[in-house]
Amino acid sequence: MPQGKDTSTSEVLSVGPDISSPLDSSAPLLRSATAAATVTILPDPAEVESPQWPSPIPKCWPPPVLLTRRNIRTEVVVAVLFLLSSMFANTFMLNYVHFHMPDPMKAPPLPDLLQGLVPPVQLGPLSGLLFAALPLLTLFCGVYFYGWEMLPFVVRGLMVWGSSMYLRIVALAATQLPPTTDWYCRYDYPDYPLDFPHPIASVLMNTVIGVVTLGTGNVHCGDLFFSGHTVFICVCWMAMLSYMLPRSLALAGLATVLAVAKMTDIIIERNHYTIDVLVSLYITVTVWHMMPEHLPLWLTNPVLYIRETWRYARGLPEAVPKLEYEPI
């Protein structure tokens, strides 16, 4: 073979324009064609070995069956019981606040900007109508637009209501504020100081009466920080904003007007200070956004949760089928 230059590489690379030259106008086109012709060869998934786990801990947690298995009827029952327990505990704590309320004859009402601007107002039946309007509107919209599909929303609302009331117990026990200019708690002591505070014959019966009458029939005094009525109003309001805003802007706007009107009524009637209403609003909205639409399986069916967790951790097949919902 004659001695000469090796053209096996240089002649091939010299064919066509020099794509490394920035002055050649066809260089970008060649680069694009080269990039399009590049093929990335991925390994066959069947040939890729899975990582070796040194322990029986599953690769993902929680197991899929624990995320999809739910019984909506059980969730409703658990949510109702949770709310009732929070109402009982909250009403029981009102007895503590009643006996530890600052002496109204010695501790004047705290300064309040809104109450200082608006004189005391008693709306009478209109106040009760405002309180009932928003819950009735929320119930009507849920039944009309969602039917039985609103049950997960009901579970969320009940759990938010109960959780906020449990948080209220901590606030009630922590600080006792002097009452507002409410007549019953501040001035209705004809034999003061003998009849201060108002006597309670039985703490247990007073608690039961308070739960049954939603706080309207039991004996209790003092500023109840934060407002429990505002918690209920905010739960209905957040339900309307979360589930009705995409369907009807007018109904969501009406719910907003009713909620603001009732919270303002609570303040101007001297049932609560402004801070009681604002803190209640903050807490309820925060709890609402933290609360899922369905309860975890460990709360609704702890036996099934423990069994499926053990089977999944040991690599055994699931003992129950995956279901999004069970029949109502």
Secondary structure as GFF3:
##gff-version 3
##sequence-region A 1 328
A	DSSP	alpha_helix	7	13	.	.	.	ID=ss1
A	DSSP	alpha_helix	27	37	.	.	.	ID=ss2
A	DSSP	three_ten_helix	45	47	.	.	.	ID=ss3
A	DSSP	alpha_helix	64	68	.	.	.	ID=ss4
A	DSSP	alpha_helix	72	99	.	.	.	ID=ss5
A	DSSP	alpha_helix	113	117	.	.	.	ID=ss6
A	DSSP	alpha_helix	125	145	.	.	.	ID=ss7
A	DSSP	three_ten_helix	147	150	.	.	.	ID=ss8
A	DSSP	alpha_helix	151	174	.	.	.	ID=ss9
A	DSSP	alpha_helix	183	186	.	.	.	ID=ss10
A	DSSP	alpha_helix	203	212	.	.	.	ID=ss11
A	DSSP	alpha_helix	228	243	.	.	.	ID=ss12
A	DSSP	alpha_helix	249	268	.	.	.	ID=ss13
A	DSSP	alpha_helix	274	290	.	.	.	ID=ss14
A	DSSP	alpha_helix	297	300	.	.	.	ID=ss15
A	DSSP	alpha_helix	302	313	.	.	.	ID=ss16
###
